[in-house]
Amino acid sequence: MLHSQRTWVGPDAKQRLAILRAAKSVAIVGASPNPARSSFFVGTYLQQSSDYRLYFVNPNATEILGQPAYPNLAALPEVPDIVVVFRRGSDIPSVVDDVVAVGAKTIWVQLGIWNQDAAYDGEAKGLTVVMDRCIKVEHARFHGGLHLLGFDTGQITSRKTLR
């Protein structure tokens, strides 16, 4: 769907910041043990740059980033505050149902993934829905660690260094 055809609008920047600040635990559905996958990179970032309790959900993995991988959301030891989703857009409706079933309050669908009907459905079921946004990018930009390429530079300045 073209951006111009989208009618669903998710939380604005202040609301997304509030979501990230209030959260204590994050589950990553579609997490991968493959370092080349974006879910691995996001998981690595969240492990190193946040205080969130992280849970990795992948029925085909036993461990991701040194932590146990769970087969589904229902198998997690707690209800996560945010469920981050790395799945195809066509899979989002079933993930919304899983998120509602376990009692989580927020579903965060990763950058480049869009399912407008699922967003409306999730909101109708009481979920806060963030879609087509990268939780790593949003967390980094709100916490001062975003470089143009998405890496934490460790610098607290807007000046470009000379080489």
Disulfide bonds with the S-S distance in Angstrom:
none
